[in-house]
Amino acid sequence: MGMERVRIAAVAVLLASLLACGGPSGGDGASGSNGANGVNGANGASGSGGNPLVRTDAEAAGKNCPQGGWAVRVGLDANQS
């Protein structure tokens, strides 16, 4: 009879914990304040080779783009024109 009471008590505790944990979630709390800004990094090395160029071209449907679209081409202006 004593083991039966232990089993009943264990089941009751299990059910109570499941029911207590199954309630609806509350809303989000307020956002915290922003942190301090970090230190700026060192400047990068000077570029060489000319100014950057960007060009877009219509791309017909085919191997590069099955549905067609736009090709974006980038490079450096080698002759500075």
Secondary structure per residue as TSV (DSSP state, phi and psi in degrees):
chain	resnum	aa	ss	phi	psi
A	1	M	-	360.0	-32.3
A	2	G	H	-66.9	-39.5
A	3	M	H	-66.3	-33.8
A	4	E	H	-63.0	-41.4
A	5	R	H	-65.8	-36.7
A	6	V	H	-65.7	-42.3
A	7	R	H	-64.1	-43.7
A	8	I	H	-63.1	-42.3
A	9	A	H	-64.8	-40.8
A	10	A	H	-64.1	-42.4
A	11	V	H	-64.8	-40.2
A	12	A	H	-63.7	-42.7
A	13	V	H	-65.1	-42.1
A	14	L	H	-61.6	-47.8
A	15	L	H	-62.8	-41.9
A	16	A	H	-62.6	-41.2
A	17	S	H	-69.0	-35.9
A	18	L	H	-67.5	-41.3
A	19	L	H	-69.8	-36.9
A	20	A	H	-68.6	-30.7
A	21	C	T	-89.6	-2.9
A	22	G	T	-100.3	13.9
A	23	G	S	-74.4	171.6
A	24	P	-	-68.8	151.3
A	25	S	-	-77.5	146.8
A	26	G	-	-81.1	171.9
A	27	G	-	-74.4	167.9
A	28	D	-	-68.8	147.3
A	29	G	-	-79.1	175.7
A	30	A	-	-69.1	147.8
A	31	S	-	-67.8	146.4
A	32	G	-	-79.7	171.6
A	33	S	-	-76.1	156.3
A	34	N	-	-70.3	147.5
A	35	G	-	-79.5	173.6
A	36	A	-	-72.4	150.3
A	37	N	-	-69.2	148.3
A	38	G	-	-80.7	173.3
A	39	V	-	-77.9	139.8
A	40	N	-	-65.6	144.5
A	41	G	-	-80.4	171.7
A	42	A	-	-71.3	151.6
A	43	N	-	-65.3	147.1
A	44	G	-	-77.8	169.6
A	45	A	-	-67.5	151.7
A	46	S	-	-64.5	142.4
A	47	G	-	-77.2	159.5
A	48	S	-	-144.1	151.7
A	49	G	S	108.5	2.0
A	50	G	-	110.6	178.2
A	51	N	-	-81.6	146.9
A	52	P	E	-72.4	146.4
A	53	L	E	-125.7	144.4
A	54	V	E	-132.9	135.1
A	55	R	E	-138.7	141.5
A	56	T	E	-114.2	137.9
A	57	D	E	-129.0	143.9
A	58	A	E	-63.8	134.3
A	59	E	E	-113.0	116.5
A	60	A	-	-69.7	153.8
A	61	A	S	-58.7	134.2
A	62	G	S	171.0	-151.4
A	63	K	S	-60.6	-44.2
A	64	N	S	-72.7	-31.4
A	65	C	-	-151.5	98.6
A	66	P	T	-54.5	-31.5
A	67	Q	T	-100.7	-3.6
A	68	G	-	82.9	165.5
A	69	G	E	164.2	-136.4
A	70	W	E	-126.7	136.6
A	71	A	E	-99.4	133.5
A	72	V	E	-109.1	120.2
A	73	R	E	-114.2	132.9
A	74	V	E	-129.5	154.3
A	75	G	E	-179.9	-169.5
A	76	L	E	-111.9	146.3
A	77	D	-	-78.9	91.5
A	78	A	T	-64.5	-34.0
A	79	N	T	-105.9	10.7
A	80	Q	-	55.2	34.8
A	81	S	-	-96.2	360.0
